[in-house]
Amino acid sequence: MTNYEPTNFDMELGSGIAAFEARNFSIAAGLLSPLADAGDPQARYRMAIMAQNGLGMRENRSLAFEYMKTAAEAGVDLAQHGLGFMYMEGECAEKDPAQAVHWFTKAAEQGLTGSRRTLAIMYEEGRGVEKNQEEADKWHRLADSEEP
């Protein structure tokens, strides 16, 4: 059995995430900003939320988009959902329902229930995709299941 010694990076990330979850956004921003600048996807996702909403820092929509996009591209499911929302609503990004569907699908395939429900509605309404009740029903079923 190997003993795992957490690195300074691990401790700073953990502390930054804990501060974010506790809604101590200025502390979270101070801890997570250098980690986000270094490319950490989890730090980038949380910094995107803070930059988008002006939490613990000045609102910065272009930074929010950049961080959300790179975290989503790195596979962070919540960032994929967040980026889908940005495209769907035209918030921090040009409104693009097809891109919204793309990112909601990536998050939904990782098991994110909110993305599955959003996709179901988008297929029902034909937003960003052709209307397809069969596909909508599939996403509703998956949202209601425990399937990953």
C-alpha positions as CSV (number, residue, x, y, z in Angstrom):
1,M,0.0,0.0,0.0
2,T,1.4,3.4,-1.0
3,N,1.0,6.5,1.2
4,Y,-0.3,9.4,-0.8
5,E,1.2,12.7,0.3
6,P,-0.9,15.6,-0.9
7,T,1.0,18.3,-2.8
8,N,0.7,22.0,-2.2
9,F,-1.3,22.1,-5.4
10,D,-3.8,19.5,-4.1
11,M,-4.1,21.4,-0.8
12,E,-4.6,24.8,-2.5
13,L,-7.2,23.3,-4.9
14,G,-9.0,21.6,-2.0
15,S,-9.0,24.8,0.1
16,G,-10.1,26.8,-2.9
17,I,-13.0,24.4,-3.7
18,A,-14.0,24.4,0.0
19,A,-14.0,28.2,0.1
20,F,-16.1,28.2,-3.1
21,E,-18.6,25.7,-1.7
22,A,-18.8,27.7,1.6
23,R,-19.6,30.8,-0.6
24,N,-16.4,32.6,0.6
25,F,-15.8,33.8,-2.9
26,S,-13.1,36.3,-2.4
27,I,-11.0,33.6,-0.6
28,A,-11.9,31.1,-3.3
29,A,-10.9,33.5,-6.0
30,G,-7.5,34.2,-4.3
31,L,-6.8,30.5,-4.0
32,L,-8.2,29.3,-7.3
33,S,-7.0,32.0,-9.6
34,P,-3.4,30.9,-9.9
35,L,-4.5,27.3,-10.3
36,A,-6.9,28.3,-13.1
37,D,-4.1,30.3,-14.7
38,A,-2.0,27.2,-14.6
39,G,-4.7,25.3,-16.4
40,D,-6.4,23.2,-13.7
41,P,-10.0,22.4,-15.1
42,Q,-11.7,22.2,-11.6
43,A,-10.2,25.7,-10.7
44,R,-11.2,27.0,-14.1
45,Y,-14.8,25.9,-13.7
46,R,-15.2,27.6,-10.4
47,M,-13.4,30.7,-11.5
48,A,-15.8,30.8,-14.5
49,I,-18.8,30.9,-12.2
50,M,-17.3,33.6,-10.1
51,A,-16.2,35.7,-13.1
52,Q,-19.7,35.3,-14.7
53,N,-21.5,36.4,-11.7
54,G,-19.0,38.9,-10.1
55,L,-18.6,36.7,-7.0
56,G,-15.4,37.6,-5.1
57,M,-14.1,39.4,-8.1
58,R,-15.2,41.9,-10.7
59,E,-17.6,40.4,-13.3
60,N,-15.7,39.4,-16.4
61,R,-17.8,37.6,-19.0
62,S,-15.0,37.0,-21.5
63,L,-12.9,35.4,-18.8
64,A,-15.9,33.4,-17.6
65,F,-16.4,32.0,-21.1
66,E,-12.7,31.2,-21.6
67,Y,-12.5,29.3,-18.3
68,M,-15.8,27.5,-18.8
69,K,-14.9,26.5,-22.3
70,T,-11.4,25.1,-21.4
71,A,-12.9,23.3,-18.3
72,A,-15.6,21.8,-20.5
73,E,-13.1,20.7,-23.1
74,A,-11.1,19.0,-20.3
75,G,-14.2,16.9,-19.6
76,V,-15.6,18.6,-16.4
77,D,-19.3,17.7,-16.7
78,L,-20.6,20.7,-14.8
79,A,-18.5,23.0,-17.0
80,Q,-20.0,21.2,-20.1
81,H,-23.4,22.0,-18.7
82,G,-22.5,25.5,-17.9
83,L,-21.1,26.1,-21.4
84,G,-24.2,24.7,-22.9
85,F,-26.2,27.1,-20.8
86,M,-24.0,30.0,-21.9
87,Y,-24.7,29.1,-25.6
88,M,-28.4,28.4,-25.0
89,E,-29.0,31.8,-23.2
90,G,-26.5,33.9,-25.1
91,E,-24.8,34.7,-21.8
92,C,-21.0,35.3,-22.0
93,A,-21.2,33.8,-25.5
94,E,-23.1,34.3,-28.8
95,K,-26.4,32.5,-28.6
96,D,-26.0,29.2,-30.4
97,P,-28.6,26.5,-29.7
98,A,-26.7,23.9,-31.7
99,Q,-23.6,24.4,-29.6
100,A,-25.8,24.3,-26.5
101,V,-27.0,20.9,-27.6
102,H,-23.5,19.7,-28.3
103,W,-22.3,20.6,-24.7
104,F,-25.4,19.5,-23.0
105,T,-25.0,16.1,-24.8
106,K,-21.4,15.8,-23.5
107,A,-22.5,16.4,-19.9
108,A,-25.6,14.2,-20.3
109,E,-23.4,11.3,-21.5
110,Q,-21.5,11.6,-18.3
111,G,-24.7,11.2,-16.4
112,L,-25.6,14.8,-15.5
113,T,-29.3,14.8,-14.8
114,G,-29.9,18.5,-15.5
115,S,-28.3,18.2,-18.9
116,R,-30.4,15.2,-19.7
117,R,-33.6,17.1,-18.8
118,T,-32.5,20.2,-20.8
119,L,-31.7,18.0,-23.8
120,A,-35.2,16.4,-23.6
121,I,-36.8,19.8,-23.7
122,M,-34.6,21.0,-26.6
123,Y,-35.5,17.9,-28.6
124,E,-39.2,18.4,-27.8
125,E,-39.1,22.0,-28.9
126,G,-36.6,21.7,-31.8
127,R,-34.1,24.1,-30.3
128,G,-30.7,23.6,-31.8
129,V,-31.9,20.3,-33.2
130,E,-34.8,19.0,-35.3
131,K,-37.8,18.2,-33.2
132,N,-37.6,14.5,-32.2
133,Q,-40.0,13.2,-29.6
134,E,-38.3,9.8,-29.6
135,E,-34.9,11.4,-28.7
136,A,-36.7,13.6,-26.1
137,D,-38.3,10.5,-24.5
138,K,-34.9,8.8,-24.4
139,W,-33.4,11.8,-22.5
140,H,-36.4,12.0,-20.1
141,R,-36.0,8.2,-19.4
142,L,-32.2,8.6,-18.8
143,A,-32.8,11.7,-16.5
144,D,-35.2,9.6,-14.4
145,S,-32.9,6.6,-14.2
146,E,-29.7,5.9,-12.3
147,E,-27.9,5.1,-15.5
148,P,-24.5,6.9,-16.0
